[in-house]
Amino acid sequence: MAENWKNCFEEELICPICLHVFVEPVQLPCKHNFCRGCIGEAWAKDSGLVRCPECNQAYNQKPGLEKNLKLTNIVEKFNALHVEKPPAALHCVFCRRGPPLPAQKVCLRCEAPCCQSHVQTHLQQPSTARGHLLVEADDVRAWSCPQHNAYRLYHCEAEQVAVCQYCCYYSGAHQGHSVCDVEIRRNEIRKMLMKQQDRLEEREQDIEDQLYKLESDKRLVEEKVNQLKEEVRLQYEKLHQLLDEDLRQTVEVLDKAQAKFCSENAAQALHLGERMQEAKKLLGSLQLLFDKTEDVSFMKNTKSVKILMDRTQTCTSSSLSPPKIGHLNSKLFLNEVAKKEKQLRKMLEGEGGVFRRETGPFGEGFSARAFPPRGSVAQCGRPVLISWLCHL
């Protein structure tokens, strides 16, 4: 009874990785326990995403390995109960010259130990129909059934553990379970693992091929986009040149209109200035002549009066031409500029015909027409260009 209890107790203290009693057990966040060395070795090659070997729980980074103190205490107490006298050292049965060497292997079927030098010698010896089954000499105890003291040469499919013949055929806990020879089951597992390995390698290769294709497509699109950017930049430079030229011509028209107005205005101002000088000169002469009329001797000779009056009459009788007031029809002019702006905006924001989703060499949503023809960028609108880039 005590032995059965100890065996059941031991099953709860087995590391799922090494299948031995825990050594320095640590607990993951998912509450599963492993030997610190076992889980560290299992995750040694993983730098990013890791998974729990028991429940397959994924962790974006390696979680902290916290020592399970309670489980550690239980393991220590179990090991204290399990302490026995070390078994006697096994020696090779094939060593004939000199003292036999310590055994390195033990055949579980023949129960014959052998040193490393005589492994092939042992394999050439007659055996049962199932052949030899060599294990490490240090591992013989693990292959021995503690209840029946027999080697565990069978594999229980229900419990997924190695058992002896008494456990599965007579009065053992595995009686009635489906069992198979441990070597046959090992070969089946190896074939199954190799098959899965081949499938995983094929899947890995398929993924690698797709990643390579994605990277190639990415480089191709980057090259095309960079080329398109350069063409777009050149086309927009031409647009800016056209706008600058149109602005220059428009400003030139305004400058010419201003120059013409200023020229006519200056001519009118010059003419009026001459008329004013003449009027001022006559006014001065009239004032002098008027001052002379205070003396009656003035009447001796009045010819100058008649001459001055004639000149004054001529100056005042001619009408002044109305000044030509400059009128700039800015509203009409700005309307013309606004029309150009509207036409340009309509062209830039209108629907273009060069970006269309259709099946092509790039797959669904891409085609050779997806890239605008050279020199046609100025003919398509910004929203269309942005829409095309979003499709990428």
Secondary structure, DSSP 8 states (H G I E B T S, - for coil): -HHHHHHHHHHTTB-TTT-SB-SSEEE-TTS-EEEHHHHHHHTTT-SS-EE-TTT--EESS----EE-HHHHHHHHHHHHHH--------B-SS--SSS--B-SEEETTTTEEE-GGGHHHHHTS---TT---EEEGGGHHHHB-TTT--B--EEETTTTEEE-HHHHHSSSTTTTS-EEEHHHHHHHHHHHHHHHHHHHHHHHHHHHHHHHHHHHHHHHHHHHHHHHHHHHHHHHHHHHHHHHHHHHHHHHHHHHHHHHHHHHHHHHHHHHHHHHHHHHHHHHHHHHHHHHTTSGGGGG--HHHHHHHHHHHHHHHS-----------HHHHHHHHHHHHHHHHHHHHS--SS-----BTTBTT--GGGS--TT-GGGS-HHHHHHHHHH-
